[in-house]
Amino acid sequence: MLRLALRNLFQSRVRLGASAGGVALALLLILALDAVVAGMERQLTAYIDGSGADIIVAQGGVRNMHMAASTMNRSVRSRVRALPGVAAVTPIQYATNMVTVGEHRHLAYIIGLPRDAAMGLPPRIVAGVAVPRRGEAVIDRSVAETAGLRLGDEVKILGMELTVAGLAEGTASLVNSVAFIAKDDFLRARGDGSTVSFLMVRVTPDANPVAVAASIEALAGDVTAQPRASFSAEERKVVKDMSADVLTIMNLVGLLIGLAVMALTIYTATLARRKEYGVLKALGARSGQLYRAVLWQAAVSVMLGLGLAVGATLLLAIALPRLEPNLTLELTGGSLLKVSGAALLIAGVAALLPIRQIVALDPAQVFRGGGR
């Protein structure tokens, strides 16, 4: 019976294409929205994830960068460096400010780097230098392109006119970007040199970052030390909590619209095969066999549509960043699991709704033309 159901399903290629295409468009809406949210979250922590640090140390109680302030005495660096398992420590200065070029203003994390910085540098440099010297700045390429900047042009950061000496990539999102300046310039604008904002810590190959982080908190004073993955998770959590209502509503609306369109597509496709099911019943098919045939055909249509939707989402993930560099799509396993599970459930319900009409169909009507 299942083989016969598949043969019937693939007999009309146009009808199958319309059914799978409708499902694909509905699921594409859901997957694309999920991918936009996941991509935005990844971009928000791109600097942290690519910093090269195994542990990030902040002022006690500070667990992220977004809308946070961290200040520690610079002597903490030497105490952390002396701990077993610590291979290197890079102090950075941090503030949230604007990168200003004429009328263009871009919100950014401003990172003050020491000249010998081994960590906390831009993840990828596409032009110029990675570590700015005094009077220089490294900004994201997308920010430079939006403002019409090139290497050697001037930009205002923390009220100072600085020369663009490097262009980074992957440090900008729809929310903000990351800009890098020399530690001396940062302190000239914002501090006296007796404090640092964060410590980027690299552990030795044989050390466990979790254990070393615990040692830092126990021995280095009033600080919070977290492995890089934990720090990134806290950063995403803060941003997600701030925009939770908007993201939840956006995803929920997309999910409901997508599932409604898919349910209508499966329902219509099932009714369109009413005559074929009537023929199967006339040939002796039992009600249970008809139920299985309907569910099997619905599942195949959903899986074909899901495959098309995944392919289209991956194409969008390649194409959209070329049009909008700060927009990144990331298709996650969790999104695929959620969408495929919900799609199969809703498709099953939508396919079973007209089954009573099919089961109650008089086989004689089929041959009199009444099964249409």
Secondary structure, DSSP 4 states (H G I P E B T S, - for coil): -HHHHHHHHHH-HHHHHHHHHHHHHHHHHHHHHHHHHHHHHHHHTHHHHTS--SEEEEETT---STT----EETHHHHHHHTSTTEEEEEEEEEEEEEEEETTEEEEEEEEEE-TT--SS--S-EEEE-SS--TTEEEEEHHHHHHHT--TT-EEEETTEEEEEEEEESS---SS-EEEEEEHHHHHHHH--SSEESEEEEEE-TTS-HHHHHHHHHHHSSSEEEEEHHHHHHHHHHHHHHHTHHHHHHHHHHHHHHHHHHHHHHHHHHHHHTHHHHHHHHHTT--HHHHHHHHHHHHHHHHHHHHHHHHHHHHHHHHHHHHH-TT------HHHHHHHHHHHHHHHHHHHHTTHHHHHT--HHHHHTTTT-
